[in-house]
Amino acid sequence: MARGGFWNSCRECNLLYWTINCVCNGQWVSCDLNPYISNNDGTLVCGSNYGGSCSGCNLQSATLGCNCRKMDGSTNWGTINLNDHLTYGNGRLYIDY
């Protein structure tokens, strides 16, 4: 199965707390992103627990964006292209990195 590329099969995506919900091939599916995305000094990267230091998150197409705390206490608008890491297959969404 191909890595990433969920946007080829999924639309109508929304974010509820740390969970992405999408209609993929006509069915609603979801994936909790918090175990797979991290805040690295204000930048979203693969890892875990971005929910502990990021807030105000939203989705713009396949891009997740959040206000994330930096080590100096300031915040930065960090983004990550989920299409590079999120895969749809066998009726589910999952991270593949």
TINUGU-97793 format. One line per 8 residues: their letters; for each residue x, y, z of C-alpha. Coordinates in nm, 2 decimals. Example, Ala and Ser with C-alpha at 12.3 -4.5 7.8 and 13.67 -1.06 7.14 Angstrom:
2
as	1.23,-0.45,0.78 ~ 1.37,-0.11,0.71
This chain:
97
marggfwn	0.00,0.00,0.00 ~ 0.12,0.35,-0.08 ~ 0.26,0.57,0.19 ~ 0.05,0.88,0.26 ~ -0.19,1.01,-0.01 ~ -0.51,0.99,0.19 ~ -0.63,1.30,0.01 ~ -0.68,1.10,-0.31
screcnll	-0.97,0.91,-0.15 ~ -1.09,1.14,0.14 ~ -1.28,1.46,0.15 ~ -1.51,1.66,0.39 ~ -1.24,1.63,0.66 ~ -1.27,1.80,0.99 ~ -1.08,1.81,1.32 ~ -1.24,1.73,1.66
ywtincvc	-0.97,1.80,1.92 ~ -0.68,1.58,1.80 ~ -0.89,1.35,1.58 ~ -0.93,1.39,1.20 ~ -1.26,1.27,1.06 ~ -1.31,1.23,0.68 ~ -1.54,1.08,0.43 ~ -1.33,0.83,0.24
ngqwvscd	-1.48,0.64,-0.05 ~ -1.83,0.72,0.09 ~ -1.78,0.62,0.46 ~ -1.68,0.82,0.76 ~ -1.34,0.72,0.91 ~ -1.12,0.88,1.18 ~ -0.77,0.88,1.32 ~ -0.64,1.02,1.65
lnpyisnn	-0.34,1.23,1.54 ~ -0.20,1.30,1.88 ~ 0.01,0.98,1.91 ~ 0.18,1.05,1.58 ~ 0.25,1.43,1.56 ~ 0.47,1.63,1.78 ~ 0.56,1.99,1.85 ~ 0.93,2.05,1.79
dgtlvcgs	0.99,2.41,1.91 ~ 0.68,2.55,1.73 ~ 0.70,2.32,1.43 ~ 0.47,2.02,1.37 ~ 0.67,1.70,1.30 ~ 0.62,1.32,1.32 ~ 0.64,1.21,1.68 ~ 0.37,1.22,1.95
nyggscsg	0.17,1.44,2.19 ~ 0.14,1.77,2.00 ~ -0.19,1.82,2.19 ~ 0.01,1.90,2.51 ~ 0.17,2.22,2.37 ~ -0.04,2.32,2.06 ~ -0.39,2.47,2.04 ~ -0.63,2.64,1.80
cnlqsatl	-0.56,2.37,1.54 ~ -0.75,2.35,1.21 ~ -0.74,2.18,0.87 ~ -0.69,2.35,0.54 ~ -0.74,2.07,0.28 ~ -0.47,1.82,0.39 ~ -0.26,2.06,0.60 ~ -0.29,2.06,0.98
gcncrkmd	-0.20,2.39,1.14 ~ -0.18,2.48,1.51 ~ -0.05,2.75,1.75 ~ 0.24,2.57,1.91 ~ 0.45,2.68,2.21 ~ 0.82,2.73,2.15 ~ 1.10,2.66,2.40 ~ 1.13,3.04,2.47
gstnwgti	0.76,3.05,2.56 ~ 0.64,3.23,2.25 ~ 0.41,3.06,2.00 ~ 0.44,2.98,1.63 ~ 0.19,2.87,1.37 ~ 0.32,2.53,1.28 ~ 0.19,2.32,0.99 ~ 0.23,1.97,0.86
nlndhlty	0.11,1.82,0.53 ~ -0.09,1.52,0.65 ~ -0.10,1.39,0.29 ~ 0.27,1.30,0.33 ~ 0.20,1.07,0.63 ~ -0.17,0.98,0.65 ~ -0.29,0.68,0.45 ~ -0.64,0.55,0.37
gngrlyid	-0.67,0.18,0.31 ~ -0.88,-0.12,0.41 ~ -1.15,0.11,0.54 ~ -0.94,0.31,0.78 ~ -0.71,0.61,0.82 ~ -0.36,0.55,0.97 ~ -0.02,0.72,0.99 ~ 0.25,0.56,0.77
y	0.59,0.71,0.82
